[in-house]
Amino acid sequence: MENYNQTQGFSNYTVLDSQQIPAGAISKKFMSGVFLWMFAALGVSTIFAFLFSVNAELASLLYVQTARGGLALTMPGLLVAFAPLAFVMIMSFGINKLSSSALSALFIAYAAVMGMSLSTILFTYTTGSLMGCFASASAMFGVMAVMGYTTEKDLTSFGSLMMMGLVGIIIASMINFFMHSDTLNYILSIVGVAVFLGLTAYDVQKLKRIGAGIEFQGTAAGDTRKLMVMGALSLYLDFINLFLLLLRLFGKRK
């Protein structure tokens, strides 16, 4: 199940535009920290997804087998399925009240819960499909991240367009939940890939400018760490959704 969420935790911090960024002011340390947190979260999610897919006792906490051989969520499984949204809401709206340590702990807990939720794809798709789509998502994400970091064009209006597209996808997905149209599902998956690729470039550029703003303002270390974590959350969501959409398009079911 796609997690169409975007964070709103940057509203109180300066985001310099391309004309305001002095040469050499981009904080490479900030961007490195963002990607380090993102990779750590992906690692945690992978570990928990693997554990809950190979350990029958753990899996039984979340899923039960139906008479038709499929999987149905248990009550704890339902909680795990909807918990990531709660985590994102708490982190986004509580960024100013939470300490940097609490926000970091919530992010890691969020990644663990996401891993539990994503464990179902290991039951559903072949190993080759999972590896192929993950590699494709990694390559596409990497290309768009580099483009977002290096381009001199302001992507603000482009990002707004992508957000509008994301809202459209959410609404159309809700409608298709009742229609069960395979054609619409396929179209939404293709559009979704394009949207999250665009959001990746936009989010990286936004984080690049936040990094410049941090150096420009001399932001406190605790606040800088918060921004790293929230930036990592944005990129984590971009990557996970891109991966799941590719899997829905090209994955081979067991």
C-alpha positions in Angstrom: 0.0 0.0 0.0 1.5 3.3 -1.1 2.3 5.8 1.5 1.5 9.1 -0.2 2.8 11.5 2.4 4.9 14.6 2.3 6.2 16.4 5.3 5.6 20.0 6.2 8.2 20.4 8.9 10.3 23.2 7.2 8.0 26.1 7.5 9.8 28.0 10.2 13.3 27.8 8.6 14.9 29.9 5.9 15.0 28.4 2.4 17.3 30.5 0.3 16.4 30.8 -3.4 19.0 30.3 -6.1 19.9 34.0 -6.3 20.6 34.2 -2.5 22.9 31.2 -2.2 26.5 32.5 -2.0 29.2 30.4 -3.7 30.4 27.6 -1.4 27.7 28.2 1.2 25.9 24.9 0.6 26.4 22.7 3.6 27.7 19.4 2.3 27.7 18.1 5.9 23.9 18.9 6.1 23.2 17.0 2.8 25.4 14.1 3.9 23.5 13.9 7.2 20.2 13.9 5.4 21.2 11.0 3.1 22.8 9.1 6.1 19.5 9.3 8.0 17.6 8.2 4.9 19.9 5.2 4.3 19.7 4.3 8.0 15.9 4.3 7.8 15.9 2.2 4.6 18.2 -0.3 6.4 15.9 -0.5 9.4 12.9 -1.0 7.2 14.7 -3.8 5.2 15.7 -5.6 8.3 12.2 -5.5 9.8 10.5 -6.5 6.5 12.8 -9.5 6.3 12.3 -10.5 9.9 8.5 -10.4 9.6 8.6 -12.3 6.3 10.8 -15.2 7.4 9.8 -15.7 11.0 6.4 -17.4 11.1 5.7 -16.3 14.7 6.3 -12.7 13.9 4.3 -12.8 10.7 1.4 -14.4 12.5 1.1 -11.3 14.6 0.3 -9.2 11.5 -1.3 -11.7 9.0 -3.5 -14.7 8.9 -4.0 -17.0 5.9 -7.5 -16.9 4.4 -9.4 -19.9 3.0 -8.4 -18.9 -0.5 -4.7 -18.9 0.4 -4.3 -15.1 0.6 -3.3 -13.0 3.6 -5.6 -11.0 5.8 -4.5 -8.4 8.4 -5.0 -9.1 12.1 -5.9 -6.3 14.5 -2.2 -5.6 15.2 -1.6 -5.8 11.5 -4.2 -3.0 10.9 -2.5 -0.9 13.5 0.8 -1.4 11.8 -0.7 -0.5 8.4 -2.0 2.9 9.6 0.7 3.7 12.2 3.1 5.2 9.6 0.7 8.0 8.9 0.4 8.8 12.6 4.2 8.9 12.9 4.5 11.3 10.0 1.8 13.6 11.4 3.4 13.7 14.9 6.9 14.4 13.4 5.7 17.0 11.0 3.5 19.0 13.4 5.6 18.4 16.4 9.0 19.4 15.0 9.2 22.6 17.0 8.1 20.9 20.3 10.1 17.6 20.1 13.7 17.5 20.9 16.2 16.4 18.2 16.7 13.0 20.0 12.9 12.4 20.3 12.4 13.2 16.6 15.3 10.9 15.6 13.9 8.1 17.7 10.4 8.6 16.2 12.0 8.4 12.7 13.7 5.2 13.4 10.6 3.7 15.0 8.6 4.9 11.9 11.1 3.1 9.6 10.7 -0.1 11.7 6.9 0.0 11.5 7.1 0.7 7.8 9.3 -2.4 7.4 6.7 -4.5 9.2 4.0 -3.1 6.9 6.1 -3.7 3.8 6.9 -7.3 4.8 3.8 -8.4 2.8 5.5 -7.6 -0.5 8.1 -10.3 0.3 5.2 -12.8 0.4 3.6 -11.4 -2.8 6.4 -10.8 -5.3 9.3 -12.9 -6.5 12.8 -12.2 -5.2 13.9 -11.3 -8.7 11.1 -8.7 -9.1 12.0 -7.2 -5.7 15.6 -6.9 -6.5 15.0 -5.6 -10.0 12.5 -2.9 -9.0 14.7 -1.9 -6.0 17.7 -1.5 -8.3 15.6 0.5 -10.8 14.1 2.7 -8.1 17.6 3.3 -6.7 19.0 4.3 -10.2 16.1 6.6 -11.0 16.1 8.2 -7.6 19.9 8.8 -7.8 19.6 10.4 -11.2 16.8 12.8 -10.1 18.6 13.6 -6.8 21.7 14.6 -8.8 19.6 16.7 -11.1 17.8 18.4 -8.2 21.1 19.2 -6.5 23.0 20.5 -9.6 20.3 22.3 -11.6 20.3 26.1 -11.4 16.6 26.3 -12.4 14.2 27.1 -9.6 12.0 24.0 -9.1 9.5 25.7 -6.7 6.7 26.0 -9.2 7.5 22.5 -10.6 7.3 21.1 -7.0 3.9 22.8 -6.6 2.8 21.1 -9.8 4.0 17.7 -8.5 2.2 18.2 -5.2 -1.0 18.9 -7.2 -0.4 15.7 -9.1 0.1 13.8 -5.8 -3.2 15.1 -4.5 -4.9 14.0 -7.8 -3.4 10.5 -7.5 -4.7 10.2 -3.9 -8.2 11.2 -4.9 -8.2 9.0 -8.0 -6.9 6.0 -5.9 -9.7 6.5 -3.4 -12.2 6.4 -6.2 -10.6 3.4 -7.8 -10.8 1.6 -4.4 -14.5 1.2 -5.1 -14.2 0.9 -8.9 -11.5 -1.8 -9.0 -10.4 -0.7 -12.5 -7.1 -2.3 -13.5 -6.7 0.2 -16.3 -7.0 3.2 -14.0 -4.7 1.5 -11.5 -2.1 1.0 -14.3 -2.4 4.7 -15.4 -2.1 5.9 -11.8 1.0 3.9 -11.3 2.7 5.4 -14.3 1.7 8.9 -13.3 2.8 8.2 -9.8 6.3 7.2 -10.9 6.6 10.5 -12.8 5.3 12.5 -9.8 7.7 10.9 -7.3 10.6 11.3 -9.7 9.7 15.0 -9.9 9.3 15.3 -6.2 12.7 13.8 -5.6 14.4 16.5 -7.6 12.3 19.2 -6.0 12.9 17.9 -2.4 16.7 17.6 -3.0 16.9 21.2 -4.2 14.7 22.4 -1.3 17.1 20.6 1.1 20.1 22.1 -0.6 18.7 25.5 0.0 17.8 24.7 3.6 21.4 23.7 4.0 22.5 27.1 2.7 20.0 28.8 5.0 21.5 26.9 8.0 25.0 28.2 7.2 23.7 31.7 6.5 21.7 31.9 9.8 24.0 29.9 12.0 21.2 27.5 13.0 21.6 25.6 16.3 22.9 22.1 16.2 19.7 20.6 17.6 17.6 22.3 15.0 20.0 21.3 12.2 19.6 17.7 13.3 15.8 18.0 13.2 16.0 19.4 9.7 18.2 16.5 8.6 15.7 14.0 10.0 12.7 15.7 8.4 14.6 16.0 5.1 15.5 12.3 5.3 11.8 11.5 5.9 10.8 13.4 2.7 13.4 11.5 0.6 12.6 8.2 2.3 8.9 8.6 1.3 9.9 9.6 -2.3 12.0 6.5 -2.6 9.6 4.0 -1.0 6.7 5.2 -3.1 8.8 5.1 -6.2 9.8 1.5 -5.4 6.3 0.3 -4.7 4.9 1.9 -7.8 7.5 0.2 -10.0 6.8 -3.0 -8.2 3.1 -2.6 -9.0 3.9 -2.0 -12.6 6.6 -4.6 -13.3 6.7 -7.0 -10.3 6.0 -10.6 -10.9 3.7 -12.2 -8.3 4.5 -15.6 -6.7 
